Amino acid sequence: MRYSTALFLGIYTSLLLSGCGGSSNGGGTQQNLDTNLSVNKIIANQVQKYDLPAMGIIIVDKNSTISKESVGVKQYASEELVTDQELWGIGSITKSMSATLVTALVDQGVIDWNTTLAEVFPEFEEDMQEKYKNVSLIELLSHTSGLPADDDSTWEDFIALEDPLSDQRYALSYEALSYASDGVVGEYNYSNINYVVAAAIVEKLTNTSYETLMQSYLFDPLEMDHTQIGVANLKNNAWGHKMAQDEWQAIDPLTISADNVAIVASAGSRTYATLDNMAKYLQFHLKTKMGENTTLFSAENADVLYTPVVALSPNMGYALGWFTETPNTIQHSGSNGRWLALTVVDAQSGYAYFVVTNGYKDGVEQAIFETMDLLIAKTN
């Protein structure tokens, strides 16, 4: 395996440290923005200001949807408007979903938080790097396993593979855990490999694919009936976009370049959801974070999910699939280079937020973070 820079499946720590959430000013932009406008007008202004194809947002409290807006077009320069039924690409926000799945499986007794890689993969022991043998789900899901960062070359052998995804993840796990790197267990190093290995663990223990587990343990219980892992049935959906020769290029969702390789699903590739389904997901975490919900797992295991494992700054850490900001706020962003999304769950204010656009270009992060600041200001 060849490792260098991280594959772009998320907006990483440097951007998240710029701030968003209940206690933040999002880099100081908020005071310069007009929060007296309606949410629809705010979103329309942001789409125009940043020349985006489209933007969708949803704001919820624990029981209801406060605001839901979709503004823009499915394909840039087309006239077909987005609707509230679009499936929006959420990128690495999927990491929080994967960690939620693992928490449910721990609660079911399928695995223990402290089960080690050597215990799950005894057949790897001869070739597994010594430092990985005692690594557990806690380290994998918090990016403190010592595994190296990934880049496009990490996944190039899997682009055209037709083997079952569980087999691919198993093979990748063997390769990654055998690879000699200078990563240090206990130190934060954002790597999508962590989440592929975590998926391989639960697949081996349940003899069930990650995709099926997500459907059974998360999407079905939360009635997320318009959420999918994969690019099927997206032809008439809003398309992702990237820049080519200074112009937006809409990417056909059925082409190989539309998303990252399927093996990386658990880290943030190929998960799409409607705004209403994201509302259900956010409401689950909002209520659970507020101590009012044990739908999928106990309060004790919820505490493990949300407790920071590693500090990234005085006010921010990384828990399991979530960045933490203050004791009450969790957040994550995600992109595959064609979509960009950000979510914030604030248990202190009692609101959760989701912002997404179907395009990625230099500076688009500012549009998403600025919009999040505006939405937070509207509810505070």
C-alpha positions in Angstrom: 0.0 0.0 0.0 1.1 3.6 -0.7 0.1 6.3 1.8 0.4 10.0 1.6 -2.3 12.6 1.8 -5.8 11.7 2.9 -8.5 10.7 0.4 -11.0 13.5 0.3 -14.0 11.9 2.0 -14.3 14.6 4.7 -13.5 18.1 5.6 -10.8 17.6 8.2 -9.8 19.0 11.5 -8.3 22.3 10.2 -11.7 23.3 8.9 -13.7 22.0 11.8 -11.4 23.9 14.2 -12.5 27.1 12.5 -15.8 26.6 14.4 -19.4 25.9 14.0 -22.0 25.0 16.5 -23.7 26.5 19.5 -20.6 28.1 21.1 -18.9 29.3 18.0 -18.8 32.3 15.6 -17.7 30.2 12.6 -14.6 32.2 12.1 -16.3 35.5 12.8 -18.5 35.8 9.8 -21.8 35.7 11.7 -22.0 39.4 12.7 -21.6 40.4 9.0 -24.6 38.5 7.8 -28.3 39.4 7.8 -30.2 37.0 10.0 -33.5 38.9 9.7 -34.2 37.2 6.4 -36.4 34.1 6.0 -34.5 30.8 5.9 -35.6 30.4 2.3 -34.2 33.8 1.4 -31.0 33.1 3.3 -30.4 29.9 1.3 -31.3 31.5 -2.0 -28.8 34.3 -1.3 -26.1 31.8 -0.4 -26.7 29.8 -3.6 -26.4 33.0 -5.6 -23.5 34.5 -3.6 -21.3 31.4 -4.0 -22.6 30.4 -7.4 -23.7 27.0 -6.3 -25.8 24.5 -8.2 -28.1 24.0 -5.2 -28.3 23.9 -1.4 -30.5 22.0 1.0 -30.9 22.6 4.8 -32.9 21.3 7.6 -33.3 22.4 11.2 -35.0 20.2 13.8 -35.7 20.2 17.5 -36.2 16.8 19.2 -39.8 16.5 18.1 -40.3 18.4 14.9 -38.8 20.0 11.8 -38.3 23.7 12.3 -37.3 24.5 8.8 -36.6 22.7 5.6 -35.4 24.3 2.3 -34.1 23.2 -1.0 -33.0 25.9 -3.5 -31.2 25.6 -6.8 -31.1 23.1 -9.7 -30.3 19.5 -10.1 -27.7 20.2 -12.7 -25.9 23.5 -13.1 -27.2 25.6 -16.0 -30.3 23.4 -16.2 -33.8 24.5 -15.3 -34.9 21.5 -13.3 -35.2 22.7 -9.7 -34.3 20.6 -6.8 -37.1 19.3 -4.5 -37.3 18.2 -1.0 -37.2 14.6 -2.2 -33.6 14.8 -3.4 -31.1 12.3 -2.0 -28.1 14.4 -0.9 -24.6 13.1 -0.6 -23.3 13.3 3.0 -19.7 12.1 2.7 -17.9 11.5 6.0 -21.0 12.3 8.1 -21.5 8.6 7.4 -18.7 8.0 10.0 -21.1 9.1 12.7 -23.6 6.6 11.3 -21.0 3.8 11.3 -20.1 4.6 14.9 -23.8 4.6 15.8 -24.1 1.1 14.2 -21.2 -0.2 16.1 -22.6 1.2 19.4 -25.9 -0.7 18.7 -23.9 -3.9 18.0 -22.0 -3.4 21.3 -25.3 -3.0 23.1 -26.5 -6.2 21.5 -23.5 -8.1 22.8 -22.1 -8.8 19.3 -18.8 -7.2 20.3 -17.2 -5.5 23.3 -15.7 -2.0 23.1 -12.4 -3.5 24.2 -12.3 -6.5 21.9 -8.9 -6.3 20.1 -7.9 -6.7 16.5 -5.8 -9.8 17.5 -9.0 -11.4 19.0 -11.1 -10.6 15.9 -8.4 -11.6 13.4 -6.3 -14.3 14.9 -5.5 -15.5 11.4 -3.6 -12.2 10.8 -1.4 -12.5 13.9 1.7 -13.7 12.2 1.8 -10.7 9.8 -0.1 -8.1 11.9 2.1 -5.2 13.1 2.6 -5.7 16.8 1.3 -2.2 17.7 -2.1 -3.1 16.2 -2.8 -6.3 18.1 -4.3 -4.6 21.1 -6.2 -1.9 19.1 -9.9 -1.9 19.8 -13.0 -0.3 18.2 -12.5 2.8 20.5 -9.1 3.5 18.7 -10.4 2.8 15.3 -13.5 4.9 15.5 -11.6 7.8 17.1 -8.7 7.8 14.6 -6.2 6.9 17.3 -5.4 3.4 16.1 -2.0 4.3 14.6 -3.2 3.4 11.1 -1.8 5.8 8.5 -3.7 8.3 6.4 -5.0 7.2 3.0 -4.9 8.6 -0.5 -6.2 7.6 -3.9 -3.5 5.0 -4.3 -4.8 3.2 -1.2 -8.0 2.3 -3.1 -6.9 2.1 -6.7 -6.8 -1.7 -6.7 -10.5 -1.8 -5.6 -12.0 0.5 -8.2 -13.1 -2.1 -10.6 -13.2 -5.1 -8.3 -16.4 -7.1 -8.4 -15.7 -9.3 -5.4 -18.2 -9.0 -2.5 -17.5 -5.8 -0.5 -17.1 -7.8 2.7 -14.3 -9.7 1.0 -12.7 -6.5 -0.2 -12.7 -5.0 3.3 -11.3 -8.1 4.8 -8.4 -8.1 2.3 -7.8 -4.4 2.9 -7.8 -5.0 6.6 -5.1 -7.7 6.3 -3.0 -5.4 4.1 -3.4 -2.4 6.3 -2.7 -4.2 9.5 0.4 -5.8 8.0 1.8 -2.6 6.7 4.7 -1.0 8.6 4.0 2.7 9.2 5.2 5.3 11.7 1.7 5.9 13.1 1.5 5.9 16.9 -1.4 4.3 18.7 -3.2 6.9 20.8 -2.3 9.8 18.5 -5.0 11.3 16.4 -4.6 10.7 12.6 -7.7 11.1 10.5 -7.8 8.1 8.3 -10.6 6.4 6.4 -8.8 3.1 6.7 -10.0 3.0 10.4 -13.6 2.8 9.3 -13.0 0.2 6.7 -11.3 -2.0 9.2 -14.2 -1.3 11.7 -16.7 -2.4 9.1 -14.6 -5.6 8.4 -14.7 -6.4 12.1 -18.5 -6.3 12.4 -18.9 -8.0 9.0 -16.8 -10.9 10.2 -18.5 -11.2 13.6 -22.0 -11.1 12.1 -21.4 -12.8 8.8 -23.4 -9.9 7.3 -22.3 -7.0 5.1 -21.9 -3.5 6.4 -24.6 -2.3 4.1 -27.1 -4.8 5.4 -26.2 -4.1 9.0 -26.7 -0.4 8.4 -30.1 -1.1 7.0 -31.1 -3.4 9.8 -29.7 -1.6 12.8 -30.0 2.1 11.8 -32.0 2.9 8.7 -35.0 0.6 9.5 -35.3 1.4 13.2 -35.2 5.1 12.6 -37.5 4.8 9.6 -34.9 6.3 7.3 -36.7 4.9 4.3 -35.1 7.3 1.8 -31.5 6.7 2.7 -29.2 4.5 0.6 -25.6 3.3 0.3 -24.9 3.1 -3.4 -25.5 5.1 -6.5 -28.5 3.1 -7.9 -31.6 5.1 -8.8 -29.8 8.5 -8.7 -30.1 9.2 -12.5 -33.1 11.6 -12.0 -31.7 12.9 -8.7 -29.7 16.0 -8.2 -26.2 15.4 -9.5 -22.9 16.2 -7.7 -20.6 18.7 -9.4 -16.9 19.6 -9.7 -15.1 22.4 -11.4 -13.6 21.8 -14.9 -11.9 24.8 -16.7 -13.5 27.2 -14.3 -17.0 25.9 -15.0 -19.3 23.6 -13.0 -19.4 20.1 -14.4 -22.3 17.9 -13.4 -21.2 14.3 -12.8 -23.5 11.5 -13.9 -24.1 9.4 -10.8 -23.7 6.2 -12.7 -20.2 6.9 -13.9 -17.2 5.6 -12.1 -16.1 9.2 -11.2 -19.3 10.1 -9.5 -18.2 8.9 -6.1 -15.4 7.2 -4.3 -14.9 3.4 -4.3 -17.6 1.3 -2.7 -15.2 -0.4 -0.2 -15.0 2.9 1.6 -18.7 3.2 2.3 -18.3 3.0 6.1 -15.9 5.9 6.1 -18.1 8.2 3.9 -18.5 7.0 0.3 -21.9 6.6 -1.4 -24.3 7.4 1.3 -27.3 9.6 0.2 -30.3 10.7 2.2 -33.3 13.0 1.9 -33.6 16.1 4.2 -36.4 14.4 6.0 -34.3 11.3 6.6 -31.5 13.4 7.9 -34.0 15.0 10.2 -34.8 11.6 11.7 -31.2 10.8 12.2 -30.4 14.2 13.8 -33.4 14.0 16.1 -32.3 10.5 17.3 -28.9 11.9 18.2 -30.3 15.1 19.7 -32.7 13.2 22.0 -30.0 10.6 22.9 -27.4 13.4 23.6 -30.0 15.1 25.8 -30.5 11.8 27.7 -34.1 11.3 26.6 -33.7 8.4 24.2 -32.4 4.8 24.4 -34.0 3.6 21.1 -30.9 1.8 19.8 -28.6 1.5 22.8 -28.3 2.2 26.5 -27.3 5.5 28.0 -24.1 4.0 29.1 -23.1 3.1 25.5 -24.3 6.4 24.3 -21.9 8.0 26.7 -19.0 6.1 25.1 -20.2 7.2 21.6 -20.2 10.9 22.5 -17.2 11.2 24.9 -14.1 12.6 23.3 -11.2 10.1 23.1 -8.6 12.7 22.0 -8.3 16.5 22.3 -7.7 18.5 19.2 -7.8 21.9 20.7 -8.9 23.4 24.1 -12.6 23.3 22.9 -12.7 20.5 20.4 -12.1 16.7 20.5 -12.9 13.6 18.5 -15.2 11.0 20.0 -16.5 8.1 17.9 -17.5 9.3 14.5 -18.2 12.8 15.9 -16.1 15.9 16.5 -17.1 17.4 19.9 -17.3 21.1 20.6 -18.1 21.9 24.2 -19.8 19.2 26.3 -23.1 19.6 24.5 -22.3 19.9 20.8 -21.3 17.2 18.3 -20.6 17.8 14.6 -19.2 16.4 11.4 -18.7 17.4 7.8 -18.2 15.3 4.6 -17.4 15.6 1.0 -16.4 13.3 -1.9 -15.2 16.2 -4.0 -18.6 16.6 -5.6 -20.8 17.2 -2.6 -20.2 19.0 0.7 -22.3 18.6 3.8 -22.1 19.7 7.4 -24.2 18.7 10.5 -24.3 20.1 14.0 -26.2 18.7 17.0 -26.5 21.0 19.9 -28.0 19.5 23.0 -27.8 22.7 25.0 -29.9 24.7 22.6 -32.1 21.7 21.7 -31.6 22.1 17.9 -29.8 20.2 15.2 -28.8 21.4 11.7 -27.8 20.0 8.3 -26.5 22.0 5.4 -25.5 20.4 2.0 -24.6 21.5 -1.5 -24.3 19.4 -4.6 -21.0 20.9 -5.7 -17.4 21.2 -4.6 -14.9 23.9 -5.5 -12.3 26.0 -3.8 -14.0 28.2 -1.2 -17.2 26.2 -1.0 -16.4 25.4 2.7 -17.0 29.1 3.5 -20.5 28.9 2.0 -21.4 25.9 4.1 -19.9 27.2 7.3 -21.4 30.6 6.8 -24.8 29.2 6.1 -24.6 27.0 9.3 -23.7 30.2 11.3 -26.8 31.9 9.9 -29.1 28.9 10.7 -27.7 28.7 14.3 -28.3 32.5 14.7 -31.9 32.1 13.5 -32.6 29.7 16.3 -30.6 31.3 19.1 
